[in-house]
Amino acid sequence: MQKPGVTLNHAVLYANGGFVLTPMETGLRLAGTIEISGLDAKPNFSRADVLAFKAARILPNADLSQGDKWMGPRPFMPDTMPVLGMAPQPRNVVLAY
């Protein structure tokens, strides 16, 4: 969201809402949904609309009308859990994704 009219000093995890609000130089980023689909799938921005609705409830003075919606592929493991730890080979590599 560009020029949201509110300032956050650090990222805020809204656990009950299932998303994160992150301050950026250009404004505020709302993120936190996942859609499992193919690389050629068309965007489904209904989740972004839900995030904006929830963000407006916790930041009632924010102007969320100037936001851009975007999506992109992100790799993840089948169980959606992060990979954290030492690689089996070579042993001096840490995996964190």
HELIX and SHEET records of a PDB file:
HELIX    1   1 SER A   46  ILE A   58  1                                  13    
SHEET    1   A 3 VAL A  12  TYR A  14  0                                        
SHEET    2   A 3 PHE A  19  MET A  24 -1                                        
SHEET    3   A 3 GLY A  27  ALA A  31 -1                                        
SHEET    1   B 2 LEU A  84  MET A  86  0                                        
SHEET    2   B 2 VAL A  94  ALA A  96 -1                                        
END                                                                             
